[in-house]
């Protein structure tokens, strides 16, 4: 009997920001849009959706990460990249004004 345990991982496909919603959707066998809507709804209601998303981003490993990788360092690096891209886009928009 060869049963493989399913792991909760951030995915590279189905990724809009960090792959958290796609990973949760794959784990539970549902559409990623449903998970994203839940995060947005929780974020709008009391902000907890944003906090949960960020915590899961830090804790969930990438699906292609090596077992020896420190997930926290990888996730923090990804967050820095996203923030830098966001600020660059904001600067570009402000320059056009």
C-alpha positions as CSV (number, residue, x, y, z in Angstrom):
1,X,0.0,0.0,0.0
2,X,1.6,3.2,-1.2
3,X,-0.3,6.2,0.3
4,X,1.2,9.6,-0.1
5,X,0.4,12.2,2.4
6,X,-0.7,15.5,1.0
7,X,1.3,18.6,2.1
8,X,0.1,22.1,2.4
9,X,2.4,24.0,-0.1
10,X,2.4,27.4,-1.9
11,X,2.0,26.7,-5.6
12,X,3.8,28.4,-8.5
13,X,0.8,27.8,-10.9
14,X,-2.4,29.4,-9.7
15,X,-0.3,32.2,-8.2
16,X,-1.5,35.8,-8.0
17,X,0.6,37.1,-5.2
18,X,2.4,34.3,-3.2
19,X,0.5,31.1,-4.1
20,X,-1.2,30.8,-0.7
21,X,-4.7,30.7,-2.0
22,X,-3.7,28.3,-4.8
23,X,-2.0,26.0,-2.3
24,X,-5.0,26.0,0.0
25,X,-7.3,25.4,-2.9
26,X,-5.3,22.4,-4.1
27,X,-5.0,21.0,-0.6
28,X,-8.8,21.1,-0.1
29,X,-9.7,20.3,-3.7
30,X,-11.6,23.6,-4.4
31,X,-11.3,26.4,-6.9
32,X,-8.6,29.0,-5.9
33,X,-11.1,31.9,-6.6
34,X,-13.2,30.7,-3.7
35,X,-10.2,30.8,-1.3
36,X,-9.3,34.3,-2.7
37,X,-12.8,35.5,-2.1
38,X,-12.7,34.2,1.5
39,X,-9.4,36.1,2.1
40,X,-10.8,39.3,0.6
41,X,-14.1,39.0,2.6
42,X,-12.2,38.4,5.9
43,X,-9.9,41.3,5.0
44,X,-12.8,43.7,4.4
45,X,-14.8,42.6,7.4
46,X,-12.1,42.9,10.1
47,X,-8.7,42.7,8.5
48,X,-7.9,39.2,9.8
49,X,-7.8,37.9,6.2
50,X,-4.7,39.9,5.5
51,X,-3.0,38.7,8.7
52,X,-3.8,35.1,8.0
53,X,-2.6,35.4,4.4
54,X,0.7,36.9,5.5
55,X,1.2,34.3,8.3
56,X,0.5,31.5,5.8
57,X,2.9,33.1,3.3
58,X,5.6,32.9,5.9
59,X,4.8,29.4,7.1
60,X,3.9,27.5,3.9
61,X,6.8,26.3,1.9
62,X,6.9,26.6,-1.9
63,X,6.1,23.4,-3.8
64,X,9.5,23.5,-5.5
65,X,11.6,24.5,-2.4
66,X,14.4,22.2,-1.3
67,X,13.9,20.5,2.0
68,X,17.0,22.3,3.4
69,X,15.7,25.8,2.4
70,X,14.7,28.0,5.3
71,X,11.2,28.8,4.3
72,X,11.0,32.0,6.4
73,X,14.0,33.5,4.6
74,X,12.6,32.6,1.2
75,X,9.2,34.0,2.0
76,X,10.7,37.3,3.4
77,X,12.8,37.6,0.2
78,X,9.6,37.1,-1.9
79,X,7.8,39.7,0.2
80,X,10.6,42.2,-0.3
81,X,10.5,41.6,-4.1
82,X,6.7,42.2,-4.2
83,X,7.0,45.4,-2.1
84,X,9.8,46.7,-4.4
85,X,7.7,46.0,-7.5
86,X,4.7,47.7,-6.0
87,X,6.7,50.8,-5.1
88,X,8.3,50.9,-8.6
89,X,4.8,50.8,-10.1
90,X,3.6,53.6,-7.9
91,X,6.6,55.7,-8.7
92,X,6.0,55.1,-12.5
93,X,2.3,56.2,-12.1
94,X,3.3,59.3,-10.1
95,X,5.9,60.3,-12.6
96,X,3.2,60.2,-15.4
97,X,1.0,62.7,-13.4
